[in-house]
Amino acid sequence: MAAFLTPEQVEQIVAKGLPREELSGKKILLIVPDATRSCPLGDVFKELHRQLSGSVKALDVMIALGTHPPMSEEAICERLEITREERAGHYASVRFLNHEWDNPAALRRIGTLSPRETDELSGGLFSMEVPVDINARLFDYDEVVIIGPVFPHEVVGFSGGNKYLFPGVAGPEILNFFHWLGAVVTNPMIIGHKWTPVRKVVDRAAALLSIPKRCLCMVVEKGGLAGLFAGTPEIAWDEASELSRRLHITYKPKPFHTILSCAPAMYDELWVGGKCMYKLEPVLADGGELIIYAPHIHEISVVHGKLIEELGYHCRDYFLGQWDRFKHYPWGIIAHSTHVRGIGTYENGVEKCRARVTLATGIPKEICEKINMGYRDPASINPADYADREEEGILHVPKAGEMLYQLENPAAWAAGVPA
């Protein structure tokens, strides 16, 4: 376990990374995560506000929603760990902004990735033109400061850095492109790797943004701040992801035939609760079962639920094998489908997924069957029954979704070493 940073250390890092004298008189926009990422954001926000509020012209906050639902004023206060009274008083001048990914009027085009660029960045998997749009309100500010945690991530490899711009405050075309790129490469080949094709796309898109950018990357362990890295989004992320690699990956000697993956309350729909599969797929045995245990989840997705019900959850090859049928759906939604369902094949019209994924949630049985997922009544599960049984091939993860689980020697198991 890493030692947590002291308030004095946080003060010093913020002061060095965001010098008051360099930012004096400027309008600053802070881009921060929504409630689906755990981190002591309030500590960093309050320290930054304490150091800069008297000298900058503006210090506002935009929530990097990606395609998540907007947050209320009350929810943003909770995210920033400030009270209503503090909001009305000490932080009254701070504007709260939600990103609007699906509102063309709220976006501005900053460039385009050419077919040559996408071919280069994707390693030859794609060759297409991709427009790059970003929230137009960024251009009301002199500098952008990204603040957020770094964890292993299924789409990009490790979250953080420029990912808070793309997809955090980006338009749908670039978002859909690189989410599907990550899905085509596949979650096990992306997650926990730093220099992925998707990271290259994200950094290339961010280079098109002319506004000066700074970044404070947090590395969190057990709710505490194990690391805080300041610099450009690229440099801060590079350093933070090295610490995340050491702290956020748990290695196991062999795969498990049963995994009970318990979703924390911050995952309030399957769209984000799917992380309970992403982070554990590498240690799920062929033919095994992963159970997403989340009695509090009653929605597939507030924003994307209808389309996901149409598509269902399927492996990558199911979509690639029928691409003309599915290519008109938003690629980010297709990517989500494959990430939750996991690796599989599609041959001669038959889909064969490597393992089973079962929902023990508030989503009804008939919906689970419709979307090609297994169903268990959450009331029939006592998580304690799954604890301390790793020698039997059963893994219980009480708070899933952020820690990545990988095999010590995945190549051996891929070659057919018995469990």
Secondary structure, DSSP 8 states (H G I E B T S, - for coil): ------HHHHHHHHHHHS-HHHHTT-EEEEEEE-TTS-S-HHHHHHHHHHHHTTTSSEEEEEEE-TTS----HHHHHHHHT--HHHHHTTTTT--EEE--TT-GGGEEEEEEE-HHHHHHHTTTS----EEEEEEGGGGGSSEEEEEEE--EETTTEE--GGGGTTTTTB-HHHHHHHHHHHHHH-HHHHTT-SS-HHHHHHHHHHHT--S-EEEEEEEEETTEEEEEEEESHHHHHHHHHHHHHHHSEEEESS-EEEEEEE--TT--SHHHHTHHHHTTGGGEEEEEEEEEEETT---S-TTTHHHHHHH----HHHHHTTHHHHTTS-HHHHHHHHHHH-SEEEETTEEEESSEEEEEESS-HHHHHHTT-EE--GGG--GGGGTT-GGGTEEEESS-SSSEEEES-HHHHHTT---
